[in-house]
Amino acid sequence: MPEKALTDRFGRTVNYVRLSVTDRCDFRCVYCMAEEMTFLPRQQVLTLEEIARLARTFTALGTEKIRLTGGEPLVRRDILELVREIGGYGLKDFAMTTNGSQLPQMADDLRKAGLHRLNISLDSLDEDKFRRITRTGKLSQVLDGIDAACEAGFTGIKLNTVVMKGRNDEEIPDLVDFARRKGIDITFIEEMPLGEISEHDRGEAFCSSDEVRDIILQKHDLVATTKDSGGPARYYQIPGSSTRVGFISPHSHNFCATCNRVRVTVEGRLLLCLGNEHSVDLRRVLRGHPVTDDKLRETIINAMDLKPERHHFSTNGEVQILRFMNMTGG
């Protein structure tokens, strides 16, 4: 049993933590970061031992679900050692978000190390479009990675698609059909106003979850499911298929009332909300108190009082948070 459940001022229990293991990535997706990025100096980045210590402390405080994020977590050296360590903590759900590029070589090892589930980003099935969106990505590599993940036997695999008008919205039916053929889930995500980008106008590119759902309904029935994913997605079942279609709608269907998660950036900032700058410096606590976790536990518990009731994203393309998504941790 946990020593003390993490509860905020609004009665929400926080039992889901997203831990970023790197701000680096081998892609440069247009909605996530600038083409020319300056990454953190090594000394500002948490060590794998510090990340494991955080995971262990959060688990003792009632965390049931941990997701490793980035950047791209699989470009972090010795990531399998961290997965193996956290995989032994007895979590109900242990997952990773990845762009899939390293899965052809690593999927089987990740599963054997104790990872339960994978979320794999896939924004296009067209090689040229995929390259334009990711700037550096190779579609065939990611498709091979999805196949490798399916063969490795994960308990759950989900595709994540950020929908942008004029970029990939016409591919929505094809992406759903692809997920059905693979027997995996897919979630469509509204683009979030994180980081200053110049590559496209977020206001013009914004595509709401309702618009995406209407496009899917032209071809497939969608039946609402009551199953709780433990995250922000609302899920629908396609009749006659094992595939669920999810929608993450930070703009059009705010999910703040049931928010059960916090994030830790790779430099050790505990972010209490994706859409606000409320944060606490856990790196300072980790390095200032290396022997016991008492101060770390106390700091995490007290930080829950800073968790805001909700975010206030707008859909006009205005940047509301200056940090890029790769700094936020998925």
N, C-alpha and C positions, 0 to 999 in steps of 0.2 A: 504493500500500500504506500502511496506517496506521503511524504511528510506533511505536505500542505498543498492543496490544489490552488492553482493560480486563477484568481478571480478579479475582474476589474470593477470599477465604480458603478457599472451598469448591469452587474450581475452575470456577465458573460464569463464562462469558464474557458480559459486558454489551455488547450491540450494539444496544439498543433504548432510545430516550430519549423520554419524553413531556414536552413543553415547554408549560407553561401560559402563555397570552398575556394573560389577564385573570382576575380573580376575579368580575367582573360578569356578570350574565345577565339576559335579558328574561323568563325563567321563574323560578318559585320552587318547584321540584319538592319534594314533601314528604320524600323520602329524601335530598335533597342539601343543603338549607339551610333556615334559618328564614324565616318569612314577612316579618319585618322584619329586614333585614340591614344591618350597617355594613360598608362596603367600604373597601379600603385607600386611604390618601392617595396622591395621584399620585406624590410623590417617593419612595415606597417601592416603586413598581412599576418593573420593568425596562423600559427603552426598547426599541423594536423593534430598534434597532441592537445593544443588549446581548444580546437574544434571538438575533439572527442570529450574533453573535460566539460565543455558547454553542454554537449548532448547528454552526458551522464547526469549533470546537475538538473537539466530540464526534465529528464526522465524521472528523477527522484522527486520532482515537484509535480508529477502527474501527467507529463506529456505522454501521449499515446501514439502520436504520429510525428515522424521527422522526415522531411524532404531535403535532400541535398541539391543545391542549385549553383548557379554561377552568375555571370559568364557561362562557360561550358565546363562543368565539373570534371569531365573526363580528360581534360588537358592538364589537370593538376597532377604533378608527379606523386607517385605512391598512393593514389586515391583508393586503390584496392585495400590497402592496409586500414584506412579509415572506415571503409565499408565493412570490412571484417570485424573491426572493433565495435562499431555501432550495431551491427547485425547481431551481436551477442547480448544486447540490452533488453531483449524481450518485448520490443515494441509491437503494438497491434498492427502498425502499418509503417513500413520503411520504404521510401520511394526516392526517385531521382528524376529531375527534369534535364533533358539532354537534347542537343540538336541531332544526335544520331550518327555523327560522322565517325566516331570511334567504336561504335557498337559491333561492326563486323569482326573486330579483334577482341572486344572486351565483354560482350553480352554474356557469354557463358561463365566467365570468371566472376562477373558481378552477381549473377544469380547464385553461384556456389558460395560466394562470400556472405550471402544473407540478405541481399536486396530483394524486396518483394515485388515492387511495381516500377514501371517506367512511364514517364510522359515524354513523348518524342515530338519535337516541333516539325511541322510539315505544312508549309504555306502555299505550295504549288506542286503540281505533278508535271508541269511543263519545264523542261530543262533551262530554257532561256529565261523564263519568268523567275524560276527558282534562283538563278544566278543573279538576276537584277535585284531581287528582294534581299538575298543573303550577301550579295557582293562578291563573296569568295567561295560559296558553297558549291558542292558537286552533288546533284540530285541522285545519281546512281549509287553513290557512296551511302547516302541516307536510306535509300530503298533497300540496299543490302543490309544495312544496320537494322531496319525494321524486321526483315526476314530473320536475321540472326537472333533478335530479341524474341520473336515468336517461337523459334526452335529451342531457345534456352529454357522455356517453361516458366516464365514469370506468371505470378498469380493475376496480374493485370497489366495491360499495355493500352495506353491512350495516346492518340494523336492530338496535338494542339495546333490550331490554325488561327492566326491573327488576320481578320478580314479587313481588307482595304478596298474601297470602291475604285474601279479603274485599274486595279492591280491584280486581284485574284478573286473578286466576288463572283465572276462568271464560272469559276471552277468549283463552287460549293457542291453541286450535285455529283461531280466526278470524285471529289474528296470523300463524300459520304459513301459512294459506291465502292471506292477503294477500301475504306474501313470495313465495309460489309464483307468484301471478298476475303479480307485478312482475318475476320472474326474478332476485331478489336473495336474499342470505343473511339469517338472523336469529339473534341470540344472546340467550339468556335468562340473566339475572344474578341471583344471590342478593344480597339487600340487605346492605350492609356497615355495621358499627357505627361510623360516622364522624360526629361532631358530635352535640351534645345537641339532640334534637328532642322536641316535646311533642304533635305532631299525631297520631301513632299509636304503638302498642306494637310495637316491632320484634320482640320475642319471639313475640307472637301472630301477627304478619304474616309471619313467616319461612316461606318456601316453598323446599324444597330442590330442587336440580337433578334428583334422582331422581324426585321427585313430578311435576315438570314433564314429564320424559321419559315417565313412565307415562301422563300425560294425552295426550301426542302419539301414543303407541303405540296408543291406542284407535282412531285414525283413519289413521295413517301408519306404514309400516315405516321404521326408521332403521338405516342401515348405517354402522358406524364407518369413518371415513376416516383414513388415515395422514398426510394432508397437514398439514404444520406451518404454522400461521398466523403464527408468530413472536410470538405473544402467549399469554395464559393460557387461551384457549378450547379445549375439546375439541369436535370437529366430527363430525357425522353427515350422511350423504347421504340424501335422500329418493329412492328408486328412481323412475326415469322423470322426474326433475326436475333442473334445474340448481341448485336451492336447497339450501344446506347449513344445518343447524340446529346451533347451537353452544351450549355451556353453560359459563358462568364460575362456578366453585363455590369461592369462598374459604373457605367453611365445610366443606362436605361432601366435597369432593375437592381437598384442598390442593395447589396447583400450585407450591409454593415450591422444590422440588428442581430444577426446570428454569427458575427465574426468570432472565430475561436482560435485565431492564429497571430503569431508575431514572426518577425524575420530578424536574423542576425547577419549583417554584412560581413564580408571577409576581413574587414579591418576591425570587426568586433563592435559595431554599433548595433544595439538592440533597437530595431524599428518597431514601434507600437502600432503603426498604421501605414499601409502602402501609399496613401494619398495625403499624408501629413509628415512634417519634419520632426515630430516627437521622437526622441531617441535617447538612449543611455549608453555611455562608453563602458562596455564590458571588458575591452582589452586592458584598460587601465587597472581594473579590478583583478583580472586574471594574472597580470604581470606584477601587480603590487602585493598579491597574496598567493604566492605559488604553492604553499604547503597545504593549506586547508581550503575547503570550499564554503566556509561559513559566510564570509563577506559576499561571495558571489551569489549564494542563495538569497541572502538578505537584499542585495541590490536588485535581483530579478523580481522578487516578490514586491518590493516597493515600487518598481517601475510600472506595475500594472495600473497604478493610480494615474499614470500619464496617458494611458490608452484613451484616445478620443472616442466620442460616440459614433462619429461617421466621417467620411471624407466628402469633399465637395468638388468632384470632377465636373468640368464643363465639356461640351461637345463642339466648341467653336475653334478648336485647334490651339487655344491659348495654353502655354506651358505653365503648369502649376507647381511642379516639382523639378528642380534643376538637375538632380541626380539622374543619370541614365539607368535604364532597366538592368544593365549588367552590374551596376553598383548596388542595386536594390536587393538582388538575390531572388529573382524569379517571382 
